[in-house]
Every structure is written in C-alpha cells, then in structure tokens.
Amino acid sequence: MMTARRRVVATAAAVLSGALLLASCGDSDSGGSDGKTLKLWHYEGPDSAMGVAWNAAIKEFEKTHPGVKVEFEEKGFEQIQKTAPMVLNSDDAPDLMEYNKGNATAGLLSKQGLLTDLSAEATKRGWDKKLSSGVRTTSQYDTNGVMGSGKWYGIPNYAEYTMVFYNKDLFKKYGIQEPTTFDELTAAMDKFVDEGITPLANAGAEYMAGQYLYQLALSKADRAWVDSYQLYKGKTDFHDAAWTHGAETFADWVKKGYISKKSSGTKAEDAGVSFIQGKSPILFSGSWWYGRFAAENKFDWGTFLWPDSDMTLGSGGNLWVVPKGAKNKELAYDFIDITMSKKIQNLLGNKGGVPVAADPAAITDPQAKALIANFNTLSERDGLAFYPDWPVPGFYDVLVSETQKLITGSAKPEAYLDAVQEAYDKGAPKT
C-alpha cells in the first residue's frame, strides 16, 4: 500500500526454493512433516534488508524442519493488494503471506473471515511480549476490522518509517548545507531549481506523492488528529488547517518546480532509481529503501527526519498473515517464530532494516545504528502516524488519482480535499 511500497522491486513471481506439493500433504495438525511444503508469499526485493533476512529464515526453517520444503514466490505489492481477497477465497491460498497492515487491508480481510486468528499463538510463542505497543497496533483488529484492539490477525517482525534521503555529493557540489529546519529544506530546493535540477524524486502513479502530501499535513498535526483520521476517534475534516496546508503546499511545490509535472505517471521504482542514479538529490520515502540504497548508491548519502514535525509516516512493518484456508498452519507459525528470533532480527538490523526484537549490541553497522536510533526517537515521542491510505477500503486508489490531478494541475487543492472527504466519509464506519 502506500506504505508500502510501494514496492521497491515488484518483480515477477520467481520461485527461489521449493518442490511440488506432494499428494501426502496433510493438514497442519496432522502428525509429522515429511513431504510437506510451506507455501510462502512475500514482496520484499532480494537485496532489501527484509528480503535478505527472510531468505536466511527460509534456510533456517528447512534446516530445522527436515523433509519440509519452502515454496517461495515473490509477488509484487500491487499484485497482492488487488488479488488477495479473491486468492484467499480459493484453493490457491498460500500457507503464509506478507500483507499490508491497516483497516483497509488486513483489517478488511479479517472482517471478511479470510485470516486465521493468531491470538493464541501470539501468547504461546511470546510474540506479544516482543512487540511494543506502537508496533502492535496494526496486529490486532476488532469485529469491524479497525486496528488497535481485538484479535491478532498478523505479526509484524520489523518496523518502518519515512525519512528524507539526500545525496550529500550533490548538496556539496552546489554548496548546500544539510537542512535542519523546514525553511532550510525549501531554501535548499530553491537552490537546486535555480541550477536546473528538480530536487524531489516523486512517483505520482503510486504511493509516494500521497505520502509527500500527508507528511506536509502531519507537520501541522498531533496524535489526536491522527487518531481521529486513522482510528475514527473523532470527526475528520479534510478542510481543516492541516489537510489544507498539505494540499496547498504540495500544489505549490509543483508550481515551484520542486516536483516535476512529468512525475504524475511515474512509479515508486522510477523514483528510487532516479535517486540511485544521482539524478534526484532528495527522496522522501520509507526505511524499506534503506538496504537497497546502501547496496546500490555510488555516492555519499545520508538521511534525516522530516524537519519541524513531531509526526511522520510509520508503523510496525507489513504483517505475516495466515490465510484461513492455509493447509499447513503449524508450519506457518514456526516460520514466523524463526523470523522473530534474535539471529534473524540481528541480521535484519545489520542489513538496514528496523528490527523489533534484535539485540542492540549485535547491530554493528554505523548507518544501521543511525536508522534504528531515528526510529527510537520517533517512537519515544509517539510520532508514528501510519499511512494515509489506511482508514477505508479503496482509499489508496482515490488518493493516487486525486494527487495526480494536483501534479498535472487539472484540479485545485479545494477540489482535492472535496474528493478525498467524500471517499473517506463513504468508507468510514457510521457512528
């Protein structure tokens, strides 16, 4: 979803390890595991921190489960987003899959009865003790599919948040200091525009543009505002000061040349590659890019939290969910357990992820330490504001299409706010 990804490398499905499902496969509760297959789907790129960690978890799982093979398929984020309800209602459902968190996704599937209740396993295996309250919010859903309470339907084993990635070499080349305030950020972008450079990498066809706008709104918001929007703990008015600031500033940034009008049709992968190739000096996006940038960037780069804002996009990571119709549920639980182990969590942290159960002393990479320290800063100030498309089903597509109109100039901020208000009110629970 918009959190997502998002996805950094939504490649075609590829079987990395696996075997044909044998006729002897039984239900998860039957004795023995010989001849069984754990059918696993996730959409993490192989070079990302999560992709590296989950690949190691597959090897660990097969080592500790003789006779069991992991049939892994890498799916694109958008692919799972659009087909999950249909697939989970069929015989093709995997035993375990990564899925986006929030009311509009995991919450909706839980409400539709398509996910397994993991509450007993979360207690039995101690997952509930390993997850902080802020990260745990997206694991539990009530009978209406609203996150924050109720039964456990997913387990996040990493966390994520958004930040400003910047090309230190380009900043140095043009004599621009690292911004520490919002005014300094806009001044830096003005200088890049003066040099004929579009400062912000952007993707109007996917989640990224909406996340820029949401962050601009968050800079004028607080926890009560977020809870009203995300958890329905109050009335959300898209014409309030925060949302108005977000829409008007975003449209103004397009006019000023901070954001290219041509980016209305680009995808997140295009934006990421633009930053990797040194074409865009700044990209605002999530920690899910961190491992890839560390592996592929050929220049000096750094990150900082969005200046002059207590709140930013972030949450526990995407969820491991077990489909209601999964054939090998116990194996799925065992795999989740391995990804929560210190060994895999420490690997995740050192590869540029944000682990939820690592040994802090085991994280030795300096950049990884900084990444985790910034996340801790956000957590300590209760600054994780989730993602803009979460509140209601179908909201992602509305936000993408309406934000595209701001980029092309075919709609004014007032029309944008009217459109998202209508979509939100239509999908939000009636009180």
Number of C-alpha atoms within 10 A of each C-alpha: 25 25 29 24 24 24 24 24 22 19 14 12 15 10 14 11 13 16 16 10 14 11 8 10 15 17 14 17 12 10 8 12 21 15 17 26 24 27 24 23 23 23 28 26 22 15 18 25 27 29 20 19 24 23 18 17 22 21 14 16 22 15 12 12 17 12 13 20 24 21 20 24 20 21 23 22 25 18 13 20 14 10 10 20 16 12 15 20 14 11 10 12 22 26 25 25 25 22 26 27 32 32 27 23 23 29 29 23 19 27 17 13 14 22 22 19 20 19 17 11 15 19 12 10 15 13 19 17 12 16 20 13 13 19 23 23 20 29 30 25 25 17 15 14 24 26 27 20 15 15 19 27 27 30 29 27 27 25 21 25 26 26 22 16 23 23 22 18 16 19 18 11 8 12 11 18 13 17 15 13 13 14 12 15 16 15 15 20 24 18 17 22 16 11 11 10 17 22 24 25 26 36 28 28 19 29 28 28 29 28 27 24 22 23 25 24 24 24 20 18 19 16 15 12 20 22 16 15 21 24 18 17 12 13 11 18 18 21 16 11 12 20 24 21 20 24 27 19 17 26 22 16 17 17 16 14 19 22 25 21 18 12 21 22 15 17 20 25 18 16 24 22 17 18 22 22 14 16 17 22 24 25 23 24 28 22 25 27 23 21 23 21 21 20 13 12 15 11 15 11 18 14 21 17 20 23 18 12 18 20 27 27 25 25 27 27 27 27 22 26 30 31 26 18 18 22 24 23 21 19 23 23 19 15 23 23 19 19 26 25 14 16 18 23 28 24 21 29 29 22 25 29 28 31 28 23 22 22 13 12 8 14 21 12 13 10 17 20 18 15 22 22 13 16 23 14 13 20 18 11 10 15 24 24 26 26 27 23 27 25 26 24 19 15 17 20 16 16 24 22 16 21 31 24 20 25 25 18 14 10 15 15 24 13 15 23 21 13 15 17 15 11 16 21 14 12 14 17 13 7 4
